[in-house]
Amino acid sequence: MVAASVQAGQPVMLEVEDQTVELKPEEILVQTQPRPGLAVAADKLATVAVDAEVTPELRLEGLAREVVRRVQAMRKDAASTSLTE
């Protein structure tokens, strides 16, 4: 909520020891840090985070896809070789 107010150019109100303090947007520095295990990309309007943890299941799926890719490449090479002979 603070980051959105700062981006909108609006002041932020804080309660400090039973007193309300108003901070102007230029008095606030907003920094973001991704949580561990997340890959994050951001621009002025949006931030996207993706879980970057490689689970054992995901690793096996990647290996299976690589095997399929290599088999398809070998089939393509074999087909092009037989056409040129």
N, C-alpha and C positions, 0 to 999 in steps of 0.2 A: 504494500500500500504506500509506503514511503517513496519507493522508487517511482511509482506511477505519479504521485503528486509532484515529485521533483521534475520528471519528464514533462508534465503538463504545465510547469512553471508556477505551481501553487505552493504556498507556504505549508509547513508541517507544524502541527501543534503537539507539544509534549507536556506531560505532567511531571514536574520535578519538585519534590518536597512540598506538595499541596499547592504549587503555583503552576500556572500555564505559561509555557515558554513558546514563542513563535520563532521558527527558523525559516529564513528565506531559502529558496532553491539554490542560490549561489553560495550559501553557507554550508551546504550538504554535499558530501562526496559519496556517491553510491558505487560500490564495488560488488561484483558477483563472483562467486567461486563455485565450481561444480562439486557435487558430492563425489566421493571416491567411487570409481567404477562406472561413471557416466561420461559419455562423450557429448560435449556441448558445443552448439553453434548459435550465434546470436547476431542480430542486426538491430536497427533502431526500433523496429516494431515487434519483433518476436524473438523468443529464445526457445530452442528445441534441445531436448536432452534424450539420449538413447542409452539404454543399458548396454555397456560394452563388455560385460563379463562373458567369457567363453566357457559355457558349461560343458561337461563331458558329452551330453547329447548333441549340443551345437557343434562341437568339434567333430564328432562322428558324422553328422550330416554334411559338414564341409568336406570331409574326406570322401564320402560317397559321391558328392557332386563332382569332385576332382577326378575320381575314377571314371564317371560317366563322360565327363568332358574329354578325357584322354582317349577313351574308347571311340568316341565320335570322331575325334581328330584322326585317329588311326584308320577308321573306316573311310573317311573322306580321302586321306592320302592313298589308301589302297584302291579306291574307286578311280581316282585321277591317274594312278599309275597304270591300271589295267586299260584305261582308255587310250593312253599314249603308246601302248605296246602293239 
